[in-house]
Amino acid sequence: MTMRSVQLDALDARLVEMLAAEPRIGVLELSRRLAVARGTVQARLDKLIARGAIQGFGPEVIPEAIGFGVMSFVTLEISQRYGHGAVAEHLADIPEVLEAHTITGSGDVLCRIVARSNADLQRVIDLIVGYEGIVRAHTIIALAELIHYRTLPLVKAASLA
């Protein structure tokens, strides 16, 4: 999907904020709370989805709550002859890999991974580096989450620009 830049106004920001707070809220209830026509809410929502500003309405799963209490970040150095695509396919087959991004700097790929314990983390790392396209991994274990992944402050700031 090609993303196009979307200018947000105050109504868009309030709409996104309400959806984030109550993902199951209906368009009619949104229009009532926002004091705008149902068609306006639906058009704004359709625009945000079509342009890639909103990607989903599913539940947010907290890994720790389902038994994956160890989070870590792993920087991978890859063999350039395999390329990023092959490494991404390998990583996608490992359920504990939550995210993977190509990066600049000393590594090639940065992953956020979870595990059930430190011993399980070793298992996950062994799975990751077991692929011959990955040359080296550097792991940092996260001790505590200070700020949960968030976008609402960004949405509010974008609506003021």
N, CA, C and O of each residue as an XYZ file, in Angstrom:
644
protein
N       0.837     -1.184      0.000
C       0.000      0.000      0.000
C       0.878      1.241      0.000
O       1.801      1.358      0.806
N       0.594      2.144     -0.884
C       1.312      3.408     -0.951
C       0.648      4.390      0.006
O      -0.559      4.624     -0.063
N       1.450      4.960      0.897
C       0.904      5.926      1.834
C       1.095      7.325      1.299
O       2.173      7.694      0.831
N       0.027      8.096      1.379
C       0.096      9.504      1.019
C      -0.018     10.309      2.301
O      -0.711      9.910      3.237
N       0.656     11.426      2.337
C       0.606     12.273      3.505
C      -0.821     12.791      3.702
O      -1.489     13.209      2.756
N      -1.259     12.750      4.943
C      -2.609     13.189      5.275
C      -2.507     14.366      6.236
O      -1.870     14.269      7.284
N      -3.136     15.472      5.874
C      -3.221     16.600      6.793
C      -4.371     16.322      7.757
O      -5.481     16.007      7.329
N      -4.108     16.438      9.037
C      -5.142     16.215     10.044
C      -5.621     17.544     10.591
O      -4.825     18.451     10.834
N      -6.926     17.653     10.782
C      -7.458     18.825     11.473
C      -7.984     18.379     12.833
O      -7.856     17.210     13.198
N      -8.564     19.292     13.571
C      -9.034     18.991     14.929
C     -10.099     17.895     14.930
O     -10.121     17.059     15.833
N     -10.979     17.888     13.931
C     -12.019     16.858     13.867
C     -11.394     15.484     13.625
O     -11.786     14.509     14.267
N     -10.436     15.396     12.717
C      -9.738     14.127     12.488
C      -9.070     13.644     13.778
O      -9.160     12.467     14.128
N      -8.408     14.548     14.471
C      -7.713     14.186     15.704
C      -8.691     13.675     16.755
O      -8.415     12.679     17.423
N      -9.821     14.341     16.908
C     -10.830     13.892     17.881
C     -11.406     12.541     17.472
O     -11.662     11.692     18.326
N     -11.610     12.338     16.180
C     -12.116     11.069     15.669
C     -11.141      9.929     15.984
O     -11.552      8.882     16.483
N      -9.872     10.128     15.698
C      -8.862      9.109     15.968
C      -8.748      8.850     17.469
O      -8.622      7.703     17.898
N      -8.791      9.910     18.257
C      -8.703      9.763     19.711
C      -9.866      8.931     20.251
O      -9.661      8.066     21.102
N     -11.069      9.179     19.771
C     -12.236      8.413     20.221
C     -12.132      6.949     19.795
O     -12.467      6.051     20.567
N     -11.673      6.710     18.577
C     -11.516      5.329     18.106
C     -10.445      4.594     18.897
O     -10.579      3.400     19.165
N      -9.391      5.297     19.272
C      -8.342      4.672     20.069
C      -8.856      4.306     21.453
O      -8.507      3.256     21.993
N      -9.684      5.169     22.025
C     -10.235      4.921     23.361
C     -11.292      3.815     23.341
O     -11.383      3.013     24.271
N     -12.088      3.783     22.269
C     -13.175      2.807     22.153
C     -13.218      2.250     20.727
O     -14.010      2.721     19.910
N     -12.383      1.257     20.415
C     -12.305      0.755     19.046
C     -13.623      0.176     18.508
O     -13.807      0.095     17.294
N     -14.516     -0.216     19.376
C     -15.768     -0.829     18.923
C     -16.908      0.176     18.769
O     -18.043     -0.211     18.492
N     -16.616      1.438     18.946
C     -17.651      2.466     18.838
C     -18.156      2.534     17.388
O     -17.375      2.365     16.452
N     -19.413      2.772     17.211
C     -19.992      2.859     15.878
C     -19.917      4.256     15.293
O     -19.707      5.237     16.006
N     -20.092      4.328     13.987
C     -20.032      5.609     13.280
C     -21.141      6.536     13.756
O     -20.922      7.738     13.904
N     -22.326      5.991     13.996
C     -23.438      6.820     14.465
C     -23.137      7.442     15.829
O     -23.419      8.618     16.058
N     -22.567      6.648     16.728
C     -22.214      7.174     18.053
C     -21.083      8.196     17.944
O     -21.081      9.199     18.658
N     -20.134      7.947     17.065
C     -19.067      8.927     16.842
C     -19.647     10.251     16.362
O     -19.254     11.316     16.840
N     -20.583     10.184     15.415
C     -21.176     11.418     14.888
C     -21.946     12.160     15.975
O     -21.937     13.390     16.018
N     -22.615     11.408     16.854
C     -23.346     12.036     17.956
C     -22.392     12.746     18.906
O     -22.628     13.897     19.275
N     -21.316     12.072     19.304
C     -20.360     12.654     20.253
C     -19.571     13.813     19.652
O     -19.222     14.762     20.354
N     -19.293     13.736     18.367
C     -18.539     14.794     17.707
C     -19.424     15.937     17.224
O     -18.934     16.983     16.798
N     -20.741     15.721     17.299
C     -21.735     16.712     16.872
C     -21.572     17.094     15.397
O     -21.641     18.268     15.031
N     -21.355     16.074     14.564
C     -21.297     16.260     13.115
C     -22.130     15.161     12.454
O     -22.490     14.172     13.092
N     -22.424     15.343     11.197
C     -23.244     14.376     10.475
C     -22.540     13.023     10.358
O     -21.314     12.935     10.291
N     -23.364     11.974     10.338
C     -22.836     10.615     10.197
C     -22.008     10.511      8.917
O     -20.945      9.891      8.928
N     -22.463     11.094      7.835
C     -21.749     11.062      6.565
C     -20.381     11.718      6.642
O     -19.435     11.280      5.988
N     -20.281     12.774      7.449
C     -18.995     13.455      7.642
C     -18.016     12.523      8.343
O     -16.860     12.404      7.936
N     -18.485     11.863      9.398
C     -17.622     10.933     10.133
C     -17.179      9.801      9.211
O     -16.003      9.439      9.181
N     -18.137      9.242      8.453
C     -17.804      8.128      7.567
C     -16.813      8.559      6.489
O     -15.878      7.822      6.179
N     -17.008      9.744      5.918
C     -16.088     10.243      4.888
C     -14.690     10.463      5.457
O     -13.698     10.101      4.823
N     -14.607     11.053      6.646
C     -13.301     11.285      7.275
C     -12.609      9.956      7.573
O     -11.414      9.801      7.321
N     -13.354      9.017      8.100
C     -12.810      7.705      8.426
C     -12.330      6.996      7.155
O     -11.238      6.429      7.132
N     -13.140      7.029      6.114
C     -12.759      6.412      4.836
C     -11.482      7.030      4.287
O     -10.617      6.318      3.777
N     -11.357      8.360      4.389
C     -10.169      9.061      3.900
C      -8.926      8.640      4.688
O      -7.872      8.391      4.103
N      -9.051      8.561      6.006
C      -7.916      8.176      6.844
C      -7.477      6.742      6.561
O      -6.283      6.443      6.561
N      -8.426      5.871      6.322
C      -8.099      4.475      6.003
C      -7.475      4.382      4.616
O      -6.445      3.730      4.444
N      -8.089      5.027      3.625
C      -7.599      4.956      2.241
C      -6.181      5.490      2.105
O      -5.407      4.982      1.294
N      -5.835      6.489      2.875
C      -4.497      7.085      2.780
C      -3.481      6.427      3.708
O      -2.324      6.845      3.760
N      -3.909      5.402      4.437
C      -2.984      4.644      5.272
C      -2.700      5.247      6.627
O      -1.809      4.771      7.331
N      -3.437      6.294      7.025
C      -3.210      6.908      8.337
C      -3.732      6.005      9.452
O      -3.173      5.991     10.549
N      -4.790      5.258      9.183
C      -5.337      4.273     10.118
C      -5.237      2.922      9.440
O      -5.668      2.753      8.300
N      -4.661      1.956     10.153
C      -4.483      0.649      9.535
C      -5.323     -0.456     10.146
O      -5.504     -1.486      9.497
N      -5.835     -0.308     11.327
C      -6.579     -1.417     11.908
C      -7.429     -1.014     13.081
O      -7.265      0.055     13.670
N      -8.340     -1.899     13.400
C      -9.252     -1.673     14.517
C      -9.263     -2.880     15.447
O     -10.182     -3.045     16.249
N      -8.247     -3.712     15.338
C      -8.195     -4.936     16.130
C      -7.760     -4.682     17.558
O      -7.341     -3.577     17.904
N      -7.862     -5.712     18.386
C      -7.436     -5.554     19.787
C      -5.923     -5.440     19.889
O      -5.191     -6.001     19.074
N      -5.469     -4.721     20.879
C      -4.035     -4.625     21.149
C      -3.691     -5.724     22.142
O      -4.196     -5.730     23.265
N      -2.846     -6.643     21.740
C      -2.446     -7.750     22.589
C      -1.174     -7.358     23.333
O      -0.210     -6.891     22.725
N      -1.176     -7.548     24.639
C      -0.015     -7.241     25.472
C       0.747     -8.551     25.690
O       0.260     -9.426     26.405
N       1.940     -8.705     25.086
C       2.666     -9.976     25.177
C       2.854    -10.487     26.608
O       2.722    -11.684     26.861
N       3.158     -9.590     27.534
C       3.378     -9.995     28.921
C       2.136    -10.663     29.514
O       2.247    -11.593     30.313
N       0.953    -10.184     29.119
C      -0.294    -10.727     29.650
C      -0.594    -12.130     29.126
O      -1.413    -12.842     29.708
N       0.057    -12.534     28.038
C      -0.162    -13.886     27.519
C       1.080    -14.765     27.701
O       1.263    -15.754     26.991
N       1.927    -14.387     28.662
C       3.039    -15.243     29.042
C       4.389    -14.919     28.450
O       5.345    -15.663     28.667
N       4.500    -13.819     27.701
C       5.777    -13.451     27.096
C       6.320    -12.213     27.810
O       6.224    -11.098     27.297
N       6.891    -12.422     28.998
C       7.307    -11.331     29.873
C       8.685    -10.756     29.615
O       9.057     -9.760     30.237
N       9.449    -11.352     28.719
C      10.785    -10.847     28.418
C      10.745    -10.199     27.037
O      10.405    -10.842     26.044
N      11.098     -8.914     26.993
C      11.174     -8.207     25.713
C      12.612     -7.807     25.477
O      13.324     -7.404     26.397
N      13.026     -7.927     24.229
C      14.381     -7.491     23.909
C      14.423     -6.913     22.504
O      13.516     -7.098     21.693
N      15.501     -6.217     22.259
C      15.765     -5.624     20.954
C      17.040     -6.272     20.434
O      18.037     -6.367     21.150
N      16.999     -6.710     19.196
C      18.122     -7.421     18.605
C      18.535     -6.708     17.327
O      17.720     -6.487     16.431
N      19.807     -6.352     17.256
C      20.372     -5.784     16.032
C      21.058     -6.918     15.282
O      21.904     -7.625     15.830
N      20.680     -7.075     14.029
C      21.236     -8.148     13.218
C      22.164     -7.585     12.146
O      21.890     -6.552     11.534
N      23.243     -8.281     11.944
C      24.101     -8.019     10.800
C      23.830     -9.154      9.830
O      23.887    -10.326     10.203
N      23.532     -8.803      8.573
C      23.171     -9.844      7.611
C      24.216     -9.955      6.510
O      24.951     -9.013      6.211
N      24.252    -11.132      5.925
C      25.104    -11.356      4.768
C      24.422    -10.696      3.581
O      23.278    -11.019      3.259
N      25.114     -9.781      2.936
C      24.506     -9.005      1.862
C      24.099     -9.864      0.672
O      23.237     -9.458     -0.107
N      24.696    -11.037      0.512
C      24.324    -11.862     -0.634
C      22.938    -12.462     -0.483
O      22.337    -12.873     -1.476
N      22.409    -12.524      0.753
C      21.054    -13.036      0.967
C      20.021    -11.919      0.832
O      18.905    -12.151      0.366
N      20.390    -10.733      1.232
C      19.503     -9.581      1.118
C      18.466     -9.503      2.230
O      18.227    -10.459      2.967
N      17.859     -8.320      2.319
C      16.877     -8.055      3.369
C      15.601     -8.879      3.205
O      15.005     -9.305      4.194
N      15.187     -9.100      1.970
C      13.935     -9.831      1.727
C      13.959    -11.240      2.282
O      13.005    -11.672      2.929
N      15.047    -11.964      2.031
C      15.162    -13.338      2.526
C      15.218    -13.366      4.052
O      14.620    -14.236      4.684
N      15.934    -12.418      4.637
C      16.009    -12.341      6.095
C      14.627    -12.016      6.672
O      14.225    -12.591      7.683
N      13.905    -11.101      6.031
C      12.554    -10.751      6.493
C      11.634    -11.964      6.451
O      10.838    -12.165      7.368
N      11.730    -12.768      5.408
C      10.911    -13.986      5.322
C      11.239    -14.940      6.464
O      10.340    -15.523      7.071
N      12.523    -15.095      6.753
C      12.937    -15.951      7.867
C      12.381    -15.427      9.190
O      11.826    -16.190      9.980
N      12.530    -14.137      9.427
C      12.061    -13.544     10.679
C      10.537    -13.637     10.813
O      10.020    -13.822     11.915
N       9.830    -13.511      9.705
C       8.365    -13.566      9.732
C       7.858    -14.937     10.167
O       6.728    -15.054     10.644
N       8.667    -15.958     10.012
C       8.273    -17.311     10.423
C       8.457    -17.553     11.921
O       8.087    -18.614     12.423
N       9.019    -16.587     12.633
C       9.260    -16.734     14.076
C       8.226    -15.886     14.810
O       8.304    -14.658     14.770
N       7.253    -16.518     15.484
C       6.159    -15.758     16.113
C       6.614    -14.732     17.146
O       5.944    -13.719     17.347
N       7.722    -14.978     17.788
C       8.205    -14.069     18.827
C       8.821    -12.790     18.274
O       9.095    -11.863     19.036
N       9.040    -12.723     16.981
C       9.540    -11.498     16.353
C       8.341    -10.595     16.102
O       7.530    -10.868     15.217
N       8.226     -9.525     16.874
C       7.086     -8.624     16.787
C       7.256     -7.577     15.691
O       6.285     -7.188     15.043
N       8.492     -7.120     15.484
C       8.785     -6.091     14.490
C      10.187     -6.309     13.953
O      11.050     -6.857     14.639
N      10.401     -5.882     12.739
C      11.751     -5.869     12.172
C      11.845     -4.685     11.216
O      10.959     -4.463     10.390
N      12.924     -3.937     11.342
C      13.132     -2.731     10.541
C      14.547     -2.731      9.994
O      15.483     -3.095     10.705
N      14.720     -2.324      8.728
C      16.078     -2.080      8.242
C      16.541     -0.770      8.876
O      15.753      0.154      9.076
N      17.820     -0.712      9.184
C      18.352      0.449      9.903
C      19.672      0.904      9.301
O      20.285      0.206      8.493
N      20.090      2.089      9.717
C      21.422      2.579      9.389
C      22.302      2.338     10.607
O      21.800      2.033     11.689
N      23.582      2.471     10.440
C      24.486      2.324     11.573
C      25.232      1.006     11.521
O      25.486      0.468     10.443
N      25.583      0.485     12.689
C      26.441     -0.691     12.752
C      25.721     -1.984     12.387
O      26.375     -2.974     12.057
N      24.409     -2.001     12.438
C      23.670     -3.204     12.066
C      22.843     -2.975     10.819
O      22.821     -1.880     10.257
N      22.167     -4.026     10.398
C      21.341     -3.960      9.200
C      19.849     -4.018      9.500
O      19.045     -3.393      8.807
N      19.480     -4.771     10.537
C      18.076     -4.970     10.887
C      17.929     -4.860     12.400
O      18.743     -5.391     13.155
N      16.883     -4.163     12.830
C      16.562     -4.076     14.253
C      15.235     -4.783     14.472
O      14.247     -4.496     13.795
N      15.218     -5.711     15.426
C      14.010     -6.481     15.734
C      13.590     -6.247     17.176
O      14.421     -6.077     18.067
N      12.289     -6.242     17.379
C      11.745     -6.291     18.737
C      11.198     -7.693     18.897
O      10.346     -8.125     18.120
N      11.687     -8.414     19.913
C      11.258     -9.789     20.119
C      10.805     -9.985     21.561
O      11.162     -9.214     22.451
N      10.018    -11.026     21.772
C       9.575    -11.383     23.108
C       9.857    -12.856     23.354
O      10.037    -13.641     22.423
N       9.889    -13.210     24.641
C      10.103    -14.603     25.040
C       9.426    -14.825     26.389
O       9.072    -13.874     27.086
N       9.254    -16.082     26.739
C       8.601    -16.424     28.012
C       9.541    -16.257     29.211
O       9.085    -15.972     30.319
N      10.839    -16.430     28.998
C      11.841    -16.335     30.059
C      13.188    -16.057     29.408
O      13.289    -16.010     28.182
N      14.222    -15.872     30.223
C      15.561    -15.669     29.665
C      16.026    -16.914     28.919
O      16.664    -16.809     27.872
N      15.708    -18.089     29.453
C      16.075    -19.332     28.759
C      15.339    -19.424     27.424
O      15.913    -19.854     26.423
N      14.083    -19.025     27.409
C      13.306    -19.033     26.170
C      13.846    -17.990     25.198
O      13.810    -18.198     23.986
N      14.346    -16.871     25.717
C      14.964    -15.856     24.865
C      16.145    -16.455     24.111
O      16.349    -16.160     22.933
N      16.919    -17.297     24.790
C      18.042    -17.955     24.118
C      17.536    -18.811     22.953
O      18.146    -18.833     21.884
N      16.419    -19.515     23.164
C      15.826    -20.332     22.109
C      15.433    -19.471     20.909
O      15.694    -19.835     19.762
N      14.802    -18.324     21.185
C      14.358    -17.433     20.116
C      15.562    -16.863     19.367
O      15.554    -16.808     18.137
N      16.576    -16.447     20.083
C      17.784    -15.921     19.435
C      18.440    -17.001     18.585
O      18.904    -16.725     17.478
N      18.483    -18.237     19.098
C      19.047    -19.341     18.317
C      18.259    -19.561     17.028
O      18.846    -19.854     15.986
N      16.942    -19.422     17.091
C      16.122    -19.531     15.878
C      16.472    -18.425     14.886
O      16.590    -18.663     13.684
N      16.634    -17.225     15.409
C      16.937    -16.079     14.543
C      18.280    -16.257     13.858
O      18.379    -16.131     12.638
N      19.318    -16.551     14.638
C      20.671    -16.630     14.066
C      20.945    -17.978     13.396
O      22.006    -18.167     12.801
N      20.010    -18.902     13.485
C      20.160    -20.190     12.824
C      20.078    -20.105     11.314
O      20.393    -21.070     10.618
N      19.665    -18.980     10.811
C      19.575    -18.750      9.367
C      20.927    -18.270      8.873
O      21.501    -17.339      9.437
N      21.437    -18.897      7.826
C      22.793    -18.580      7.367
C      22.943    -17.167      6.804
O      24.064    -16.688      6.636
N      21.837    -16.499      6.513
C      21.911    -15.128      6.024
C      22.170    -14.116      7.131
O      22.425    -12.943      6.858
N      22.106    -14.568      8.381
C      22.364    -13.678      9.520
C      23.747    -13.988     10.075
O      24.018    -15.110     10.505
N      24.609    -12.993     10.062
C      26.001    -13.167     10.457
C      26.183    -13.022     11.968
O      26.924    -13.790     12.583
N      25.506    -12.038     12.565
C      25.720    -11.736     13.986
C      24.492    -11.068     14.548
O      23.754    -10.385     13.838
N      24.279    -11.276     15.851
C      23.166    -10.621     16.546
C      23.682     -9.993     17.833
O      24.503    -10.576     18.541
N      23.188     -8.800     18.121
C      23.488     -8.104     19.374
C      22.151     -7.896     20.078
O      21.237     -7.289     19.520
N      22.041     -8.397     21.295
C      20.766     -8.389     22.000
C      20.816     -7.470     23.215
O      21.791     -7.453     23.966
N      19.742     -6.709     23.387
C      19.561     -5.871     24.572
C      18.224     -6.260     25.190
O      17.192     -6.216     24.519
N      18.237     -6.635     26.449
C      16.998     -6.995     27.139
C      16.379     -5.735     27.740
O      17.055     -4.962     28.418
N      15.101     -5.543     27.486
C      14.375     -4.401     28.059
C      13.990     -4.745     29.491
O      13.413     -5.803     29.744
N      14.306     -3.860     30.425
C      13.993     -4.093     31.833
C      12.589     -3.615     32.202
O      11.879     -4.291     32.947
N      12.194     -2.470     31.690
C      10.870     -1.924     31.996
C      10.449     -1.007     30.859
O      11.278     -0.334     30.247
N       9.169     -0.987     30.588
C       8.626     -0.090     29.563
C       8.272      1.233     30.216
O       7.436      1.282     31.118
N       8.901      2.297     29.767
C       8.634      3.616     30.329
C       7.505      4.327     29.589
O       6.681      4.998     30.210
N       7.463      4.184     28.276
C       6.402      4.773     27.467
C       5.924      3.704     26.501
O       6.691      3.221     25.668
N       4.661      3.337     26.613
C       4.072      2.348     25.720
C       3.943      2.939     24.320
O       3.779      4.149     24.168
N       4.016      2.081     23.290
C       3.865      2.556     21.917
C       2.613      3.414     21.832
O       1.536      3.013     22.273
N       2.770      4.590     21.265
C       1.661      5.541     21.235
C       1.728      6.380     19.980
O       2.802      6.616     19.426
N       0.576      6.823     19.545
C       0.523      7.724     18.403
C      -0.393      8.915     18.654
O      -0.344      9.891     17.905
N      -1.226      8.860     19.687
C      -2.177      9.949     19.919
C      -1.512     11.309     20.125
O      -2.006     12.295     19.579
N      -0.409     11.417     20.888
C       0.235     12.734     20.978
C       0.697     13.249     19.615
O       0.657     14.453     19.357
N       1.130     12.350     18.754
C       1.554     12.707     17.415
C       0.355     13.178     16.576
O       0.454     14.150     15.827
N      -0.767     12.480     16.711
C      -1.994     12.866     15.990
C      -2.424     14.270     16.427
O      -2.769     15.107     15.593
N      -2.399     14.516     17.723
C      -2.792     15.844     18.222
C      -1.841     16.921     17.694
O      -2.287     17.985     17.263
N      -0.541     16.650     17.727
C       0.432     17.627     17.236
C       0.260     17.867     15.744
O       0.398     19.000     15.283
N      -0.040     16.817     14.980
C      -0.226     16.952     13.537
C      -1.468     17.768     13.202
O      -1.512     18.459     12.184
N      -2.475     17.682     14.064
C      -3.710     18.425     13.788
C      -3.561     19.919     14.062
O      -4.381     20.721     13.615
N      -2.520     20.285     14.791
C      -2.267     21.690     15.117
C      -1.355     22.362     14.092
O      -1.261     23.588     14.038
N      -0.690     21.546     13.283
C       0.278     22.085     12.317
C      -0.390     22.809     11.174
O       0.290     23.316     10.283
